[in-house]
Amino acid sequence: MVEPWLRGGLTELDPLRRGVLHALELAVEDVAKWCGELSEAEMEVRPYGVAPVGFHLRHMARSLDRLLTYAEGASLSMAQLKKLRSEMETGGRDATLLEFAEGMEVAVTRVRRFAPEGYFEARRVGREKLPTTVGGLLVHCAEHTQRHAGQAVTTAKVVMGMRG
């Protein structure tokens, strides 16, 4: 299958948002292909002590929410902080897949709202208020999501290989 960035889509968007959205689209496709058929137990198993697939799916959705909140110039809510602390806790296979799908869909809508003119606006991240820009946060949304999608896929392949 041809990856999203090679399909010629989203040409109405500037290259930065296009790249972020293609990365999110690829993550959705990879998760559907490699993780969607895992059982409830397989979704949360920790082969060789690595983080489970379910963690990576919850983390992608929730970290995008947090990163985009910072990019929008807002602070994290108590609900976001509570979800951050519970990413290793399972809510069940179907709930995890739904949270991932909805989180990605909402992230796509939010990314589309940014305007290229604002990419250089200063932003602060985390308790330490580390400096970055709107553009930096958007790029991080793409690379961070892809990193965790890759980890989820690799873990899913290991889990499937352990089926016997």
C-alpha positions in Angstrom: 0.0 0.0 0.0 1.2 3.5 -0.8 1.8 5.7 2.2 -0.4 8.7 2.6 2.3 11.3 1.8 2.7 9.6 -1.6 -1.0 9.6 -2.5 -1.1 13.3 -3.5 -3.8 14.2 -1.0 -4.2 17.3 1.2 -2.7 19.6 -1.4 -4.9 22.4 -0.3 -2.8 22.6 2.9 0.7 24.0 3.5 3.5 21.5 3.7 3.7 21.5 7.5 0.1 20.7 8.2 0.0 18.3 5.3 3.0 16.4 6.7 1.4 16.2 10.2 -1.9 15.0 8.8 -0.2 12.4 6.6 1.7 11.1 9.7 -1.5 10.8 11.7 -3.3 9.1 8.7 -0.4 6.6 8.5 -0.6 5.9 12.2 -4.4 5.2 11.9 -3.8 2.8 9.0 -0.9 1.0 10.7 -2.9 0.5 13.9 -5.9 -0.8 12.0 -3.7 -3.3 10.1 -1.6 -4.6 12.9 -3.4 -4.0 16.2 -7.1 -4.1 15.4 -7.4 -7.8 15.6 -5.7 -8.3 18.9 -7.7 -9.8 21.7 -8.5 -8.1 25.0 -5.6 -9.9 26.7 -3.2 -9.4 23.8 -3.9 -5.6 23.8 -2.5 -5.3 27.3 0.2 -8.0 27.4 3.7 -6.8 28.1 6.1 -9.1 26.2 9.6 -8.9 27.6 8.5 -6.1 29.8 7.8 -3.6 27.1 4.7 -1.3 27.2 1.6 -2.9 25.9 -0.1 -2.0 22.6 -3.0 -0.5 24.5 -0.7 1.9 26.2 0.7 3.2 22.9 -2.8 3.7 21.5 -4.0 5.6 24.6 -0.8 7.6 24.7 -1.1 8.6 21.0 -4.6 9.9 21.5 -3.9 11.6 24.8 -0.5 13.1 24.0 -1.9 14.6 20.8 -4.6 16.2 22.9 -2.0 17.6 25.3 0.4 18.8 22.6 -2.4 20.5 20.6 -3.6 22.2 23.7 -0.2 23.7 24.2 -0.1 24.7 20.5 -3.4 26.4 20.9 -1.9 28.5 23.7 -3.8 26.9 26.6 -2.8 25.0 29.7 -3.7 21.4 30.4 -6.9 20.7 32.3 -7.2 18.6 35.4 -8.9 15.9 33.2 -5.9 15.8 30.8 -3.5 15.5 33.7 -5.6 12.7 35.2 -5.7 10.9 31.8 -1.9 11.3 31.6 -1.4 9.4 34.8 -3.7 6.6 33.8 -2.3 5.7 30.3 -1.0 2.3 31.5 -4.4 1.4 32.9 -6.7 -0.5 30.5 -10.3 0.4 29.9 -10.8 -2.6 27.7 -9.9 -3.4 24.1 -12.9 -1.8 22.4 -12.7 1.3 24.6 -9.0 1.7 23.8 -9.5 1.3 20.0 -12.4 3.8 20.2 -10.4 6.3 22.2 -7.6 6.0 19.7 -9.9 6.5 16.7 -11.7 9.4 18.2 -8.5 11.0 19.4 -7.0 10.9 16.0 -10.1 12.3 14.4 -10.3 15.2 16.8 -6.5 15.8 16.3 -7.0 16.0 12.5 -9.7 18.7 13.0 -7.5 20.7 15.4 -4.4 20.5 13.2 -6.4 21.8 10.2 -7.3 25.0 12.2 -3.8 26.2 12.5 -2.6 28.9 10.1 0.9 29.0 8.7 1.2 32.6 9.8 1.2 31.4 13.5 3.9 28.7 13.2 6.5 31.0 14.8 4.4 32.0 17.8 6.1 31.1 21.1 4.6 28.5 23.3 5.5 26.9 26.6 5.3 23.2 27.4 4.9 21.3 30.7 5.4 22.2 34.3 8.8 23.6 33.5 7.3 25.8 30.7 9.9 24.8 28.2 10.1 27.0 25.1 8.9 26.0 21.7 6.7 27.3 18.9 3.4 26.4 17.4 5.3 24.9 14.4 7.6 22.9 16.7 4.6 21.5 18.5 2.9 20.5 15.3 6.1 18.7 14.0 6.4 16.9 17.4 2.7 15.8 17.0 3.8 14.0 13.8 7.1 12.4 14.9 5.8 11.5 18.4 2.7 9.8 17.0 4.8 7.9 14.4 7.3 6.7 17.1 4.4 5.3 19.2 2.7 3.8 16.2 5.9 2.0 15.3 6.2 0.7 18.9 2.6 -0.5 18.9 3.0 -2.3 15.6 6.2 -4.0 16.7 4.7 -5.0 20.0 1.6 -6.3 18.2 3.8 -8.4 15.9 5.6 -9.9 18.9 2.3 -10.7 20.6 1.0 -12.3 17.5 4.2 -14.3 17.1 3.7 -15.6 20.7 0.3 -17.1 19.8 1.9 -20.5 19.1 
